[in-house]
């Protein structure tokens, strides 16, 4: 019996082919568990829950017109869920050793002859266990993989049974490019720019059909439109030159912060008239600016651009996996020293992005680039990386602590991949009533990302102290 074959969507094909010598398109995460779990228990849970998602027992097989998902007839869970040891150098803490191991695995390619994921178990870590997850971006984006993570945890639910697509050929013929770009965007941009969105993402459904483009739009006309959109994005001015942008070494370093109470962040946002996202992004900008100053590079007057993924799917469809996000170019004012002025500058720029077409156009470019041969795809996508210093993502996690195989998931973090010659990835994750930052950098651009991470909390403390100095409600009348 021949294995089941499914055509990979164009946008997922683009992510599959985006790997290069300096950046692998792999989402890397770490789970810290207390007490320890066993390898047998983890393999049993993965086999019972994760494999109910078909993408996790399928290989990605490239062909002349793109790629296909093909059932792995020789699937072996021992390959995908191995136990690994944690080697500590003299004077190195367990955390530093784990960070070093995560950086190594971020540049270790997944086996292309097998499904593109692994969960590495470190059975003994800080009195419990640690799991390092590696999943290729072609399988899914951050929102989708958060849904997968929830299903693996104790009490997690299985994904709904997949039904055959309801799109008829007549529907596919109804100009997917027009539907995607010209339909009203107000709900999309208002909701999605906070990275929690969903509502009008239903307009993107036609793009999930890998046959739609070829059947509905003349290839030459499509190419012209896509290139026009790419040129528009390419007209963005260059970033300020900093130590964080330049040639890459192809070695990764990762770091993460300790969790900060989310309620405190909400208090600062309310007191200063900004959103939680505004506060967190202002802290990112302040930490980076402060770090550059410590390295002898005055950040005054400088700005850097971060590409922020914007969710374009209804959250109830996250279990379907795949990539459904655009990219919003956010300029971070790293050169503003005053924390309140910096916060208000971030808020203004976020407000401006809420009226932008660029997240949706970026998705169109990514989807259409999956049509081209790799050199052409690299040239198109290079327009993003040339104007960008960092990729930055904010994913909302569950508000309560989860359990895996009876152990508490006390802390978790993930790192986003960067494409082209971008050497910095910033992750913001809320979980269990707290929020924390993660950073992955190319060793040639920032050899010690912990130096930046350690500046996040002090930047937040500045805003918190200023907020506490504001008049209390009714104080003016006293």
PEHUMO-V578901 format. One line per field, one symbol per residue. phi: phi as a letter, one per 40 degrees, with the letter a starting at -180 (. if undefined). burial: + if it has 24 or more other C-alpha atoms within 12 Angstrom, else -. A space follows every 50 residues. Layout:
phi = ???
burial = ???
This chain:
phi = .cccbbcccccccdcdccdacbaccbcbbbbbbbccbcccccccccccbc ccccccbbccbcacbiabcbdccbdbccccbccbcbcbcdgccccccccc ccccccbbcccccbdcaabccbcbafgbbbbbcbbccccaccccccccdc cccdgcccccccbcdcccccccccfcccdccccdbccdccccccgbcadc ccccdccccccccccbbddccccccccccccccccccccccbccbidbcg bbbbaacccbccccccccdccbgbcdcdcccccdcccccccccccgbccd gcbbbbcbcbcbbcccbcccggbbabbbcbccccccccccccccccdccc ccccbcccdccccccccccccccddcdcccccccccbbcabbbbbcbccb cbbbfgccccaaaabccbbfbcbbbbbbbcafgbbabbabbcccbacbcc ccdccccdcccdccccccccccdgcccc
burial = ------++++++++++++++-+++++++++++++-++++--++-+++-++ ++++++++++++---+++++++----+--+++++-+-------+++++++ ++++++++++---++++++++++++--+++++++++++++++++++++++ ++++---++------------+--+++++++---+--+++++++++++++ ++++++++++++++-+-----++--++-++--++---+++-+++++-+-+ ++++++++++++-++++++-++-++++++++++++++++++++-----+- -++++++++++++++-+++++++++++++++++++++-+++++++++-++ --++-+++++++++++++++++-+--+++++++++++++++++++++--- +++++-++++++++++++++++++++++++++++++++++++++++++++ +++++++-++++++--+-----------
